[in-house]
Amino acid sequence: MQGEGKKDIKSMTLPQLEEELTAAGEKAFRAKQLYQWMHVKLARGFGEMTNLSKELREKCGEIYSYTCLEPIQIQESAIDGTKKYLFRLSDGNLVESVLMKYHHGNSVCISSQVGCRMGCRFCASTLDGLERNLLPSEMLDQIYAIQLDTGERVSNVVVMGTGEPLDNYDNLLVFLKMLTDENGLHISQRNVTVSTCGLVPQIERLAEEKLQITLALSLHATTDEKRRHLMPIADRYSIRELMEACRYYFERTGRRITFEYSLVGGINDTDRDAEELSALAKPLGCHVNLIPVNPIKERNFVQSEGVRIRTFQNLLEKYGNNVTIRREMGRDIDGACGQLRRRTMQAIGTGSTL
């Protein structure tokens, strides 16, 4: 199991790895070789690192744990080629990742936690609560395992799968720095999106890092009353506090924020909602991403009708907002966050075959 008396080598930055190896009497350049094997060549174990001595490989195996996610199920959409991965972690926990293929390149949506404690009422990820945070290595290896499976480079990463990324702040920050490090996959910060349901102190803290990532706020409602109905986090932070945090983030980073807005039929999709959403988004120059909600059987929320979605979009554009409707991908393969993991866990619990 991960972390049983061993240090997690795949979560170490290059400077940390150099410090580790020089303290162990090794030359500093060995750290760079090791780092490249893990984060560029995507080796699945120390045994593959052929330009390192057998003695060093054995020593590393004794001292360090080596994160290597095991894909136990891969579903591919017959509609659009989207692939959904279910990975087993070293402690037996399960996490999901999704590969989406676009004209501009491959995008991977990863999980940041096992489960989630935020309680958003239309999301399957949160139904069983939070199990634990993911380590930087476990976030990175979702991407590495997918690249190895497809043989294709990932160019965009979205931290929008299971979990609240800013609830795992320290590990998330290490992950972002390693993902975008020129010595690793070197994915541009501008090609990385981090989603949050609205943890105000962490948004302000992230602003101080002055990263060039895109921050996506899961807003989903335009009044505190409606937001509390959909998202328990609204009991802690008001929309006014959220908007102040967003303004601060934009001022510190210069990066435009995206408002994620799940359209739930009869709940938050009226003309008045569009007008109020515009009043929040326009002063900040936010991009609005409309999401037709993915129904889950544990809740009675329904997706807004197509004509209502288009009307909502047209109203926002009329008010001068930049708007997109998220293209639905992987709908035929439990594409929404948490659905595949939850179904698999239920099957395991009842002794059913997967």
C-alpha positions in Angstrom: 0.0 0.0 0.0 1.0 3.6 -0.7 3.0 5.3 2.0 3.6 2.3 4.4 6.8 3.5 5.8 8.1 4.6 2.5 8.4 8.1 0.9 6.4 8.8 -2.2 9.1 9.4 -4.8 6.7 10.3 -7.6 5.3 13.3 -5.6 8.7 14.8 -5.2 9.7 17.9 -7.2 13.0 17.8 -9.0 14.8 20.0 -6.3 13.4 17.7 -3.6 14.6 14.6 -5.5 18.1 16.1 -5.9 18.2 16.8 -2.2 17.1 13.3 -1.4 19.7 11.6 -3.6 22.6 13.8 -2.7 21.8 13.2 1.0 22.0 9.4 0.2 25.4 9.9 -1.4 24.3 9.9 -5.1 25.4 12.4 -7.7 22.8 15.2 -8.3 22.4 14.3 -12.1 20.9 10.9 -11.0 17.9 12.8 -9.7 17.2 14.3 -13.1 17.6 10.9 -14.8 15.1 9.4 -12.3 12.7 12.4 -12.7 12.7 12.0 -16.5 12.0 8.3 -16.2 9.0 9.0 -14.0 7.6 12.1 -15.6 8.7 12.1 -19.3 9.3 8.4 -20.2 6.5 7.4 -17.8 8.3 4.3 -16.5 6.0 2.0 -14.6 8.7 1.0 -12.1 12.3 1.3 -11.1 13.1 -1.8 -13.1 12.6 0.0 -16.4 15.2 2.7 -15.6 18.0 1.1 -17.6 20.6 3.9 -17.3 20.6 3.6 -13.6 22.7 1.0 -11.8 21.0 -2.1 -10.5 22.2 -1.1 -7.0 20.5 2.3 -7.2 17.3 0.8 -8.6 17.2 -1.7 -5.7 18.0 1.0 -3.2 15.1 3.1 -4.5 12.7 0.2 -4.3 13.6 -0.3 -0.7 13.3 3.3 0.3 10.5 4.7 -1.9 7.0 3.8 -2.9 6.3 4.1 -6.6 2.7 5.2 -7.6 1.4 3.3 -10.5 -2.4 3.4 -11.0 -4.0 0.2 -12.3 -6.8 0.6 -14.8 -9.5 -1.9 -13.9 -12.1 -0.7 -16.3 -12.0 1.4 -19.5 -15.2 2.4 -21.3 -15.2 4.0 -24.7 -18.1 6.0 -26.1 -19.5 4.8 -29.4 -20.7 8.3 -30.0 -17.6 10.5 -29.7 -14.7 8.3 -28.7 -14.5 9.7 -25.2 -12.9 7.1 -22.8 -13.6 6.8 -19.2 -11.1 5.1 -16.9 -11.6 3.6 -13.5 -8.3 3.3 -11.7 -7.5 1.3 -8.6 -5.1 3.0 -6.1 -2.6 1.1 -4.0 -4.9 1.1 -1.0 -7.8 -0.4 -3.0 -9.7 2.9 -3.5 -11.1 3.7 -6.9 -10.9 7.0 -8.9 -12.2 8.0 -12.3 -10.6 10.0 -15.2 -12.0 10.9 -18.6 -10.1 11.4 -21.9 -11.9 13.7 -24.3 -10.6 14.1 -27.9 -11.0 17.5 -29.5 -9.6 19.1 -32.7 -7.2 21.1 -30.7 -5.8 18.1 -28.8 -6.5 15.5 -26.1 -8.0 16.7 -22.9 -8.0 14.7 -19.7 -10.3 15.4 -16.7 -8.8 14.0 -13.5 -10.0 13.5 -9.9 -8.4 15.2 -7.0 -10.0 13.2 -4.1 -11.5 9.8 -3.4 -15.1 10.9 -3.0 -16.0 14.4 -2.0 -17.5 16.1 1.0 -19.0 19.2 -0.7 -22.5 17.7 -1.1 -23.6 19.3 -4.3 -27.0 17.8 -4.8 -26.8 17.1 -8.5 -23.4 15.3 -8.4 -22.8 11.6 -8.0 -19.2 12.1 -6.8 -20.4 13.3 -3.4 -23.1 10.7 -2.6 -20.7 8.6 -0.4 -18.8 11.4 1.1 -15.0 12.0 1.2 -12.6 9.0 1.6 -9.3 10.8 1.3 -7.2 13.3 -0.6 -5.1 12.2 -3.6 -1.4 12.6 -3.6 0.3 14.7 -6.3 1.6 11.4 -7.8 -1.9 9.9 -7.9 -3.2 13.0 -9.8 -0.2 12.9 -12.2 -0.4 9.2 -12.8 -4.0 9.4 -14.0 -2.6 11.4 -16.9 0.4 9.2 -17.4 -1.6 6.0 -17.5 -4.0 7.5 -20.1 -1.0 8.6 -22.3 0.4 5.1 -22.1 -2.9 3.5 -23.0 -3.5 5.7 -26.0 0.0 6.4 -27.1 -1.0 10.0 -27.6 0.1 13.2 -25.8 -2.3 15.0 -23.5 -2.3 18.7 -24.2 -5.0 19.9 -21.8 -5.8 19.0 -18.2 -9.0 19.7 -16.3 -9.1 19.1 -12.5 -12.9 18.7 -12.5 -13.4 15.1 -11.8 -14.3 13.6 -8.4 -13.4 15.8 -5.5 -13.0 19.5 -4.6 -9.5 20.4 -5.8 -9.1 23.4 -3.4 -10.1 21.1 -0.5 -6.8 19.3 -1.3 -4.9 22.5 -1.7 -1.3 21.6 -0.8 -1.2 18.4 -2.9 -3.0 20.3 -5.8 -0.3 23.0 -5.8 2.5 20.4 -6.0 0.7 18.6 -8.8 0.2 21.8 -10.8 3.9 22.8 -10.5 5.1 19.3 -11.5 2.6 19.0 -14.4 3.8 22.3 -15.9 7.5 21.8 -15.0 9.7 21.9 -18.1 11.5 18.8 -16.8 8.2 16.8 -16.8 5.3 16.7 -19.2 5.6 20.5 -19.5 1.9 21.2 -20.1 1.3 24.9 -20.4 -0.3 26.5 -17.3 -2.7 28.1 -19.8 -3.9 24.6 -20.8 -4.8 23.7 -17.2 -8.2 24.3 -15.6 -9.0 23.9 -11.9 -12.6 23.8 -10.8 -14.0 24.8 -7.4 -17.4 25.0 -5.9 -16.3 28.2 -4.1 -13.9 27.9 -1.2 -13.3 31.6 -0.7 -10.1 31.5 1.4 -8.4 29.0 -0.9 -9.4 31.1 -4.0 -7.7 34.1 -2.4 -4.7 31.9 -1.5 -4.4 30.6 -5.0 -4.5 34.1 -6.4 -1.3 34.8 -4.5 0.5 32.0 -6.5 -0.1 34.1 -9.7 -0.4 31.0 -11.8 -1.6 31.3 -15.4 -4.1 28.4 -15.0 -7.9 28.9 -15.6 -10.0 28.9 -12.5 -13.6 27.6 -13.1 -16.2 28.5 -10.4 -19.1 26.1 -10.1 -21.7 28.8 -9.6 -25.0 27.1 -10.6 -27.3 29.7 -9.1 -27.6 33.5 -9.0 -29.1 33.9 -5.5 -27.9 32.6 -2.1 -31.3 31.0 -1.6 -31.2 29.0 -4.8 -27.5 28.2 -4.4 -28.1 26.8 -0.9 -30.7 24.5 -2.3 -28.2 23.1 -4.8 -24.9 23.4 -3.0 -24.3 23.2 0.8 -21.1 25.2 0.5 -23.4 28.3 0.0 -24.2 28.0 3.7 -20.5 29.0 4.4 -19.9 31.6 1.7 -22.4 34.0 0.1 -22.4 34.9 -3.5 -21.2 38.4 -2.6 -18.1 36.9 -0.9 -17.5 34.7 -3.9 -17.7 37.6 -6.3 -15.2 39.5 -4.2 -12.8 36.5 -4.2 -13.2 36.2 -8.0 -12.5 39.9 -8.4 -9.4 39.5 -6.3 -8.2 36.5 -8.2 -8.6 38.3 -11.5 -6.8 41.4 -10.2 -3.8 39.3 -9.0 -3.5 36.9 -11.9 -5.0 38.8 -14.9 -6.7 35.5 -15.8 -10.4 35.6 -16.7 -12.5 33.2 -14.6 -15.0 30.8 -16.0 -18.5 30.5 -14.4 -19.7 26.9 -14.6 -23.5 26.9 -14.6 -25.4 23.6 -14.6 -28.9 24.2 -16.1 -31.5 22.3 -14.0 -35.0 22.2 -15.4 -37.4 24.5 -13.5 -34.8 25.3 -10.9 -32.2 27.8 -12.3 -33.0 28.2 -16.0 -35.5 31.1 -16.1 -35.1 34.4 -18.0 -34.7 36.1 -14.6 -31.8 33.7 -13.8 -30.1 34.6 -17.1 -30.5 38.3 -16.2 -29.1 37.8 -12.7 -26.2 35.6 -14.0 -25.2 38.3 -16.5 -25.2 40.9 -13.6 -22.6 38.7 -11.8 -20.5 37.7 -14.8 -20.3 40.8 -16.9 -18.5 43.1 -14.5 -15.8 40.5 -14.1 -15.5 39.7 -17.8 -16.2 36.1 -16.9 -16.7 33.4 -19.5 -20.0 31.5 -18.8 -20.0 27.8 -19.6 -23.6 26.4 -19.6 -23.8 22.7 -18.6 -26.9 20.7 -19.3 -27.1 18.8 -16.0 -26.4 15.0 -16.1 -29.4 13.4 -14.3 -28.4 10.8 -11.6 -30.8 8.3 -10.3 -30.3 9.3 -6.7 -31.7 12.8 -7.3 -34.8 14.1 -9.1 -33.1 16.9 -11.0 -33.8 17.0 -14.7 -32.0 18.6 -17.6 -33.4 21.8 -19.0 -35.1 21.4 -22.4 -33.0 22.2 -25.5 -35.1 25.2 -26.5 -34.7 26.6 -22.9 -31.0 26.1 -23.0 -30.6 28.0 -26.2 -32.9 30.8 -25.0 -30.8 31.1 -21.8 -27.7 31.3 -23.9 -29.2 33.9 -26.3 -30.2 36.1 -23.4 -26.7 36.0 -21.8 -25.2 36.9 -25.2 -27.8 39.7 -25.7 -26.6 41.1 -22.3 -23.0 41.1 -23.7 -21.5 37.9 -22.1 -19.2 35.4 -23.7 -21.1 32.1 -23.5 -20.6 28.5 -24.5 -22.7 25.4 -24.0 -20.6 22.5 -22.9 -20.6 19.7 -25.5 -22.0 16.6 -23.9 -19.4 13.8 -24.2 -19.4 10.2 -23.0 -23.1 10.3 -22.1 -23.4 6.6 -23.1 -20.5 5.5 -20.7 -21.4 6.9 -17.3 -19.7 10.1 -18.4 -20.7 12.3 -15.5 -18.5 12.6 -12.5 -18.7 9.7 -10.0 -21.2 7.6 -11.9 -18.8 4.8 -13.0 -17.0 4.6 -9.6 -20.3 4.5 -7.7 -21.8 1.8 -9.9 -18.6 -0.3 -9.6 -18.5 0.1 -5.8 -22.2 -1.0 -5.5 -21.4 -4.0 -7.7 -18.5 -5.0 -5.5 -20.6 -4.5 -2.4 -23.3 -6.9 -3.7 -20.8 -9.4 -5.1 -21.9 -8.7 -8.6 -19.5 -9.1 -11.5 -18.3 -5.9 -13.2 
